[in-house]
Amino acid sequence: MPQHESAKKRMRQNEKRHKRNKSQKSRVRTKIKELRSLDDKEEAQELLNDVKGDLDRLAAKGVIHKNKAANRKSKLEKFVDGLD
């Protein structure tokens, strides 16, 4: 357990950020699963734009690495382009 007040505060901040980051990543993963389950190209394109914005936001805030976001966006774009 931390002894100093600043260390206690840092633990509280880390816990709060951990919960927020975890929920944001979970929300994006759920959207990606929804996108991959779609068969309609128009509907998938709309959801793709939403997911890409979320991935960019997570990468900008440092929740995920920018290259990971880029790789996921690329794979999802290929998936949507392959739909009929």
C-alpha positions in Angstrom: 0.0 0.0 0.0 1.2 3.5 -0.8 2.3 5.6 2.2 2.4 9.1 0.7 -0.7 11.1 -0.2 0.6 11.6 -3.8 1.0 7.8 -4.2 -2.5 7.2 -2.9 -3.9 9.8 -5.4 -1.9 8.2 -8.2 -3.5 4.9 -7.4 -7.0 6.4 -7.5 -6.2 8.1 -10.8 -4.8 4.9 -12.3 -7.9 2.9 -11.3 -10.2 5.5 -12.7 -8.3 5.6 -16.0 -8.1 1.8 -16.2 -11.9 1.5 -15.9 -12.5 4.2 -18.5 -9.9 2.7 -21.0 -11.3 -0.8 -20.5 -14.9 0.3 -21.2 -13.8 2.2 -24.3 -11.9 -0.7 -25.7 -14.7 -3.1 -24.9 -17.2 -0.8 -26.7 -15.0 -0.7 -29.8 -14.6 -4.5 -29.8 -18.3 -4.9 -29.6 -18.8 -2.5 -32.6 -16.2 -4.5 -34.6 -18.0 -7.7 -33.9 -21.3 -6.1 -35.0 -19.6 -4.9 -38.2 -18.2 -8.3 -39.0 -21.6 -9.9 -38.6 -23.2 -7.6 -41.2 -24.0 -8.6 -44.8 -25.3 -5.3 -46.2 -22.6 -3.2 -47.6 -24.3 0.2 -47.0 -25.1 -0.6 -43.4 -21.5 -1.9 -42.9 -20.0 1.3 -44.5 -21.9 3.5 -42.0 -20.8 1.4 -39.0 -17.2 1.3 -40.4 -17.1 5.1 -40.3 -18.2 5.1 -36.7 -15.7 2.4 -35.8 -12.8 4.2 -37.6 -13.6 7.4 -35.6 -13.6 5.4 -32.4 -10.3 3.7 -33.2 -8.7 7.1 -34.1 -9.9 8.6 -30.8 -8.4 5.7 -28.8 -5.1 6.0 -30.6 -5.0 9.7 -30.1 -5.5 9.4 -26.4 -2.9 6.6 -26.2 -5.4 3.9 -25.1 -4.2 1.7 -28.1 -1.1 2.1 -30.3 -1.6 4.1 -33.5 -0.3 1.3 -35.6 -2.8 -1.1 -34.0 -5.6 1.3 -34.9 -4.3 1.6 -38.5 -4.1 -2.2 -38.9 -7.6 -2.7 -37.6 -9.0 0.0 -39.8 -7.3 -1.5 -42.8 -8.6 -5.0 -42.1 -12.1 -3.7 -41.6 -12.0 -1.7 -44.8 -11.0 -4.8 -46.7 -13.8 -6.7 -45.1 -16.4 -4.1 -46.1 -15.0 -3.8 -49.6 -15.4 -7.5 -50.0 -19.1 -7.4 -49.2 -21.7 -7.6 -52.0 
